[in-house]
Amino acid sequence: MSCRPVAALVFALCIPTALAAQEREDRTLLSQEQMTSIINEVSGERAMHLLLELVPYQRVRLPAEYGGPYHETQVIVDYARRYGFQNVAVETFGPENQMAWQPTQGELWMTSPKSVKLFDIHDIALALASLNANGDISGELVDVGLGRPEDFEGKDVDGKFVLSGASTGATYREAVQHGAIGVLGVNAIGFQRSQDFPNEIVSSTVNAQEGTVAWSVTPEVQRNLAAMLARGDSIAIRSIVKSVEVPYKNEYVHAEIPGDGSTTQETAISCHLYEGVIKQGANDDNSGCALILEVGRAYMKLVAEGKLPRPQRTINFQFVPEISGTNAYLNAHPDKAKAIIGTLNFDMEALRVSMSRSFWIMQRTPDSFPSYLNDIAQSMMEYIADISRERVRFRSGGYAPSEPVESTRGSKDAFYIKIDKHYGASDHVTYMQHGIPAVMFITWPDMWYHSSEDTPDKQDPTQYKRAAAVALGSLAVLSDGTDAMAARVAQENVGRGLARMGESHTKGMGYLADATDAASLVTAYKEARNAVTHQAAIEKDVVQSASVLWTDVAAGRNKVAAFQPLIDGRAATLLEEVKAAYQLQAAQRGVPATEPSMTAEEREAAALVVAPVASAGRGGRGGFRRGGGGPRLPDEYNAEFRLLLGKGMTALQIRDFLSGEFTPLPLADVMAVLRAQESAGQVTLTRK
């Protein structure tokens, strides 16, 4: 008698047990059954269909749209009402009686040495820079290289078109000062992308003077024209633009899933439907809007079927012009600004990651705004990523992911995710400016960002489905409203906070190991201590922030207060380990392990309180505006630096905060930037 049938039977009986154990390993703040229901319901195809309704292709907006809802607004409203959202409303904002130029015809021709239509706005809408008025202009073409002031020296461009390998806007500003009538510039995001994607045009806005025009051409066209001029060809250009003046307006859509009435707290989920009314992007950010509408549809269906509880907190869905729309809404509805306790912001969500060399990223709140919210979203991201990949230790259950989150018409790409530090430049920043914690989800890099190639063919229904599962899982936790969920979130904060403190400890140990001499070892010890101390303070604030989730917030504060001394104790242990490592490194080098003291520069910085000047209008990324003179901090520090300026901190506290959150930053560099900003009237430095 063969034993094979018996072996097969035993193997078959073992499969359910293996799968059950596998599922228990993967966990979130929701139950396994709830997560499975979410994954089964959210649809990447539905989101993709909605995207195709919003922006099937980049087009020249019809002037008639300025008299009523824009096309995208009407699509969102129609689908939101069809899906059963409540309180669906469109609101407009912005200055009254402001007019803008809307092109109806735009053609760029080379008329000599041969007749070639180079661009037509009905082929590539972004070729004509925004805000160009009527004009039929012809002239000779002159190559001005990168369009810098020195590139115009010795060249007669008066009454002519100029060709530039640099940005359209920057070249235009310089060219008109020399009498040029038109610009053919290259708007590209970095040199490498202009090489990889030679037929891409990045959007630009140039408020062209009467009798002049600004066009953006592809890198390929720019190089071909430059080559013709270099070999001695004489090129004549003709630009034909017909525009009509239209009433400039901004509008946003608001919709809700009402809570059960048990709490006045609310939550929000957001995207930006517009980034200027001319530019239209599939990924940036119609993808986010298609995604969150699908999330709302799936949520309401699962509640109706009894697979998810009805949210206790009302959920606000915001489809806005980026940043300005969020600010306008919260200013117009201060009751909402007060009620919303957390926001999930979705900006650029569904690129096929293998095509764009991308990760799907969650950007945390900055350390200057520590929040319980980060760990909710991170939990969901890691869960979907883990169950979507084939894990070799589970191969006895079959060579496949445990629960593949894929769409029928989508890819089977790996779900590459990354939890990243805060970066600004989207609506999550505006929520935080109104006191509301917010995280952003984004696909980056995006090889077609802000360009003529940001079209639906780059989108992946599988990525939509995965993003929707993360979003809905996070939203269900955020909107739950029960004390039981509040306790779970707080415990998640404590557990993940331990890992973050461990990372700061590892970082500090690395500083000690990298020291090259006695002086740098002492500095490294100070930086290692600062890293651990900084992170401990942040983790205490994170756990404290979770108190808002309790039905009685004051009671919640008392409950989470028990973790505060425990985190201090954890930090004390880590600092002892840092000290032991310092002593070991000193012994290795044969130098004394002296305790560091404050330098004269540190004492001076500790005595200076920093305050922003309200009217200074600092650049949106913090520090100096790009292109401005004077010293600047490295890019990764600037968003947080700008936020810290208004915290009433000393210069030394700002330096220590930035060094703890990121990596050590020389005090001299921080002081140079602060002194320069003081001279420019952007900040004040007041001695204590």
N, C-alpha and C positions, 0 to 999 in steps of 0.2 A: 504494500500500500504506500503510495507516494505521500510525503508529508507536505508537499507544496500547497494543496488546498488549505490545510490547517494553518500554515504560515500566513497565507493570504488573508484568512479569516481573522487571525490575531492582529495583523497589520491594520485591517479595516476597522477593527474594534478600537484600536489605539488612536486612530486619527482624531475623533472628536475630543479626546482627552488632551492631545497635544495642542489642538487649536484653542481649546478653552484656556489652557495655561498660557498660551501665547497672547491671547487677548487680555488676560489679567495683567500681563507685564506692561501693556500699553494703556495708559490712563490719562484722563483729563479731569477737569472739575465737574464734568457731567458723567452720567452713567454710560456704560458700554452700549446699552440699548438705545439711549438717546443719540449718541454719536452715530451709531449705525443708521438710525432713522434719518438723521441729517444728511449723511453721505448718500443714502439712497434717493433722497428727495431733491437736493440741489442739482440743477441742470446746467452744465456748461453749454449745451446746445441752445437752451432758451436765452441765456445771457448773450450768446453769439448772435442769435436772431435779433435781439433787441439792439445790439450794437449796429447791425446792418440797417435797422430802421433809423438809428440816430445819425450815422455818418457812413453811408455806403461808399462814398468817395468824397474827396475834398472838392468843394464846389464854390463858385462865386455866389454869395448870398443874394437872393432877390431883394430889390429895394422894398417890395411890398411887405416883407417880413418885419420891417422896422415900424410898421403901423400896427402890428398885432403881435401875438406871441411868436417868438422865433421857432423855427422848425423843431429844434431839439426840445424846447420847452413843451411844445404840444405833444410830442411823442411821449415824454415822461408823464405828463398829465393823463393822457389817454390810457396808458398802461397801468399807472398807479390806480386809477379809478376802476379799471377792468379787474385788477387783482384784488380789490377790496380795501385798499388803504383808506383811511379816514382823514378828514380835514385837509384835503388836497387843495393847495392854494398857490397862486402865482403872484409875486409881488415885484414891483419895479423900484429902482432907486437910482440915484445919481443926480447930477445937476440938471435943472430944467432948461429947456430951450437950447440945449447944446446940439450942434449939428456936426456931422462927419461926412467924409467923402466915401461913397460906395461905388467902386468901379463896375461898369457894365461891359466895357470893352477894354482890353489891354493887349497890345501886340508889340513885340520887339523884333525888329528886322535888321539884318545886314543887307544893305542895298548895293554895296560895292566891296570887293571886285565881282561878286555875284549876288543874286537875289535869293536870300534864305530867311524864312521865318524862324527866328531862334526860339521865341517863347510866345505862348498865348495863355492868358490867365484862365481860359476855359479848358486848357489842357493841364496846366500846373498853376493852381491859384496863388501859391506863395511866391511865384517869380516876381510879381510886382509888389514892392514894399508897400505896406499899409499907408494910408493917408496921402496918396498921390491924387492930385486934381486933374482936370482936363488938360490936354495938350497934345499937339502933333509936332514933334521936335526932331530935327535931323542935324547931324554933324559928324565930323571926323572922329575916329577913335584913337586915343593915346593911351599907351600902357604906362601906369604909374607904380608898378611893382606892388609893394605892400601898402601904398597909399599914405605913408608917413610924411610929415612936413618936408623932410630931406629928399623924399622921392619926387617931389614936385619941382625941385630946384633945376633950373635950366630947361624946363619944359613949358611949352606954350599950350595951355589947355583952355584958354579963353574961347568961349563959344563952342566947345567941343565936349564929346563924351570921354570919360576916363574909364579904363579897365584896371581893376585891382584884384590882387589875390587875397586881400583882407576883407574885413566885414563891410557890408554895404553902408551901414549907418556911419561908422567912423570915417570911411573914405568920403562919403557925401559931405560931411561937415567940413572936411579939409578942402575938398574939390571946389565947392561953391565959393570959398574965399578966394580962389584963384580964377574965378569966372567960368568954371565948367557948367554946362547945361544939363549933364546927365552922368549917372554912375552905373557901371556894371560891376558889382562887387560879388564876393563869394562869402556867403554866410555858412559856415561849417562849424561843427563842434569839435575842434581839435584837428591837427594836421593828419593824424592817423586815420580818422574817420573820413576825411576828404579823399584819402588814398583808397580806403576800402570801399567807399560808396560814392563814386565819382559823379553819379547822377542825382544826388540828393541836394535839396535846397532847404536851408533852415530859415524859419520865418523871421522877418524883421519889420520894424516900424520906423519910418522916416517921414517926418512932417515936411514934405518937399515944398520949397518956395515956388511961387508962380513962375512958370516958364522953365522949370527944371523937373527932373524925374529921377527916381532911384529904382533900379532893377537888381534883383539877385539872380545870378546865373549859376549853373552847376559847375563844380570844379573841372569837369571835363571840357565844357564849353569855354571856360576861362583859359584853360591851358591851350586849347586849340587856337583861340583868337590871339593869345600871346605869342604863339609860335608863328602865326601868319605875320604879325607885326615885326617879329624879330628877323624874319627873312626878307623884310622890305615891302610887304604888301601894304597898300593903302586901303583902310577899311572905313566905310561910311555906315552909320547907324541911324535908324529911324525908330522913334518910339511914338506909338499912338495910344492915348489913354482917353477914354470917355468915362466920366464919373457923374453921379448925381448926388446932391446933398440930401442926407436923410437925418431924421431925428435920432441922435445917439442915445441909446438907453441900455440899461442893465436890468436883468430880471433873474429871479431864482424861483425854484419850486420847492415847496415844503409839503411833506406828507407825514402821517403818523400811523403807528400801531398803538392804540390806547392801552394804558395799563388797566389794572382791575379796580382802581380807585382807592387802594389801601395805603397809598403813599403819595406825597407831593413830589417826590424825587422823580427825575426823568433821565433818559440817556439819549445819545445821538449817534448816528452813523452818517458819514458825509462823503461827498465826491465833488469835483468841480466840473460842471457841465460846459463852462466857457472859460477861455483864457484869452480874452479879447474876442470879439464877435467875428473877426475875419478868419483867424486861425481855427482849424478844425482838426482834431487829432483822434484817431481810433484808440490808440493806447493812452494818450495823454489828452483828456482823461475821460473820454466817453466809455472806456472800458470800466472805470470805477463806477460810473453811473449805471451802466448795464448790470454790473455785478450787484450793487446794493439793492437795486430794484428786484432782482432775482432772489436775493437773500430775504427780503421782506415777503415776497410771494410764498417762498418755501416755509418761512416761519409761520405765517398765518395758516397754511394748509396743515402743518404738523400740529398746531394748537387745535385746529378743528377736528383732527383725527384722534386727539388725546395722546399723541406721542411726545409732545412737549407741553409743559404747563403754560397757562396764559401768563404773559409778563405782568409783574406787579407795577413796574415802572413804565411809563409811556415812552415809546421809542420815536425819536424825531429823525426823519430822513431828509437830508439837505442836498439839493442839487443846485449848485451856486456858481457864479463867476468866482474864480479862484481868489481867495483871501478877501477881496473887497466885498463879495457877496456874503461870506460868513460874518464879517464885521458888521455889515449893514443889517443882517438878520438879528444878531445878538443885540445891537444897539436899538433896533426897533422893538425888540421883545425882551426887555430886561427880566421879565418873569421867567423866561426860558433860560436866560443866562444864569439865573439864580438856582433854577431847579435841576439843570443837567449836571450830573456828577461824573460823567466820563464820555469820551467820544472815540470812535474808531474811524479813522480817515483813510480812504482808499484812493490812491493817486497812481495810476499806471499799473495795471494788474495782470494782464493776460498775454503778454508776449510768449511766443514759443521760445523757451529758455535756451534750447540748443542752437537756435538761429541767431540769437542776440548775445550769446556768451554770458547769460544773465543768472542772477540769483533773485529769488523772491524774498524781500527784506522787510523786516519790521524795524522801524526806527523808534527807539525808546523815548520816553520823556527825558529831558535833560536832568542832570543831577540837581540843578537848581529848582526842579519841580519834581521831586521824588513821588512816585505814585504806585499804588496797588495794581493799577491797570496793566502795567507791562507784563506781569507774570500770567495774567489771564490769557492774553494773546499768545505769549510764548508757549504756554502749555498746549494750546490748540495747534500751533504751527508744527511743533515737534511731533505731536501725535500723528497728524496727517502725513508728514514726511516719513515717519517710521513705518507706518502700515502700508505706505505706497512703494516701499522698496523691498526687494527680495533679500532676506537676511539668511546668511548661510547657516546659522545655528538652528534655524527652523526648517531646514531642508527635508527633514524626515516627514514633514507634513505636506511636501510637494514643493517643487521648484517654482515658487511664485511669491509675490507679495501676500501678506496675510489678508489684506482687504484692499485691493487696488482701487485707488480713487482716480478713475479715468473716464473720459467721455467716449462715446461710440465713434464720433468723428474726430476725436482729438488724438494727440500724440501719446506715446508711452514713455516720454522723457522722464528722467529722474526729476524729483521735486527738490531742487537745490534751494535751501533756505539759509538765511543768515539773520541773527539778531544783532542789530547794529546800534551804535550810539546815536544820540539825537543829531538831526540835521533839520534845518528850517525849510523855507521856500515852499510851503503848502499850507492848507487850511488848519492843520493841527496846531500850528503856531498861533493862529488867531484865537482858537479856543483857549489855549493856555494864557494868552494875554487877557482873556476874560475870566481867568481863574478856574478853568475847566481842564482837568488832565486829558490828554489826547495822544494817541500814537498814530503813526503813519505806516501804511503798507505800500510797497513800491517794488516794481521790477527794475533792477539796475545791474549792469548798464542797459540802456535802451539805445541801440544803434541808429534808431530813426527818430530820436527825440526832437520835438519841435520842428519837424521837417516835412517836406513834400512826400516822404516815404512812410509817414505814420498812417498806414492804411490797414484795412481789415485783414488783408492776406497774411499779415504777420501775427495774427491772433490765434490762440490755441484753446479750443473748448475744454481740454483737460485742465489747463491752468485756471480757467474760469471755475470749473467744478471744485478744484482744490482750494482756491481762494474763497469761494463761497462757503465751503464746509468750515474753514477756519473762521470766517466772518460770522456765520450763524452760530457756531459753537460759542464764540466769544460774546456775541450779543445776547445769547440766552443766559449766560452767566451774569453778565453785566445788568441785565434787566430783571433778574430773578427776584430780588427784594426780600429774601427770607434771611433770618438770623443764621440758619443752618449753612446757607451758601456764604454768608459773610465770614463765618468761622473757617470754612474751607479755604476761602481766598486768603485770609490772614495767615493760615498755616502754610499755604503755598508760598506766600511772601517770605516767611521765616526760612523755609527750606531752601528756596532758590537764593535767598540772601546769603546763606552760608556759602553757597558756591561762589557768589560774587566776592565775598570777603576772601575766600580762598584764592581767587584770581588776583586780587590786590596784593595778597601775601606773596604769591608766586612772582608777581611783577617786582615787588620790593626786593625779593631774594635775588632776582636777576640784576638789579642795580648794584647790589653788593658784589656779586660775582664779576661784574664788568669793570669795577674800579681798577685803576691802573697804578695809583700811588696812595700815600697816606692821606693827602688832602682830598682826593676824589673819593676815597673810602669814607671819610667823615661825611662828605656831601651825600654820598649814596645812602648812608645810614639815615640821615635826615629825611631823604626822599622816600625811603622804604617805610619809615614810621609814618610819614605824611600819607602815603598811599593807604595803609591799613586804617589809620585814624579817620581819614576822609570817608572811606567806604563804610565803616561802622556807623558814622553819623548819618549817612544816606540810608542805610538799612533800617535804622531806628525810625527815621521819618517815613520810610515806605510802609512799615508795619502800622505806624500811627495813622497813615492816610486811609488804611482799610476800615477805620472806625466809622467812616461815612456810610458803609454798607449795612450797618445794623439798623433795625427799625427804630431804635432809640440810640441816636448817635452818641449821646453822653455816656450811655451804658457801654457802647462799643469802645469808647476811649478807655474806659476802666478795664475792659476785658483785654485789650491789646497792650495795656501798660505793663502787664506782667512780663512781657518779652524784653522790655527796655534794659533792665539790669543784666539779663542773660546775654544780650548782644554785647553789652559793655564787658562782661566777663570773657566772652569769646574773643573780643578785640584784645583784651589784656593778655590772653594766652598767646595770641598771634604776635603781639609786640615783644613778648618774652622770647619767642622763637627768632624774631628778627634780631633781637639783641644778641642772642647766642650765636647767630650766624655772623653778626658783625665782629664779635670777639674771635670767632674762628678765622675769619678773613684777616683780621689784624695779626693774629698769631702766625698765620701763613706768611704774612709779609714782614714779620718781625718789627711791627710798629705798635705803639700803645693804642688801646681801644678807649680813647678819651671820649667823654660825653660832649656832644657839640653844644655850642652856645650861639646866640644870635650875633650876626655880624652888624657892623655899623649901618650897612645898606638895609638890612632887614629891620633894624630899629627905626630907621627913617621911614621905610615903607609902612611899618606898623602904626605910625603916627599920622598917616594921611588917609582921611576918609574920602572916598570917591563918590561923586554924585553926577548924574547926567544933566545936561542942560536941555530942557524940554523942547526948545525951539531949534535945536541943532540939526535934527533930521538925519541921524546917522544912517548909513547904508544898511539894507535889509539883512546882510550876512554878519553884521557886527564889525567893530573896528572901522577902518577906513573904507570908503567906497573903492570898488575896483577901478584901477586907473588913476586913483588919487595919489598925491605925493606923500612922502613921509613914511615912517616905519609901519609895518603891519605884522601881526602875529601870523603864524602858519594857519592855513585854511581851517584845519580841523578844530581849532580853538575858538574861532571867531563867533560862531552862533552863540555859544555859551558865554563867551566874554561879554557880548552885548547885553545878555540877560543879567549878568552879575553887576553891571554898572549901576543898576537901580536898586540894589539890595542893601545899601548903606554899609558896605564892607570897606575895610581898609585895603590899600594897595597890596599889602602882604597877604591878606586873606584871599584876595582874588587870585594872586599867583599860586598860593597853596591849593586853592580849590581846583583851579585848572590843572595843576600838576597831579593832583590826586585823581581827578576824573580821567585824565589822559596820560601823558608822560611828563617828566620834569621839564619845566619851562624856566629858563634863566630869568631871575628877577630883573636884571638889567633890561631885558627885552620888553617885559611888561611895563616897566617904568618909562622906557623910551616911547612906547605907544601912548601911555597916559599923559606924559608931558606934551607930546605932539597934539593930542586931542585937547588938552587944556589950552594950548596956544591957539588952536583953531576954534575955541569957544564951544567945544562939544561936551566937555566935562569940567567939573571943578574938583580941585584937590585941597581939602581943608584940614589943617593940622588940628588934632584933638585938643 
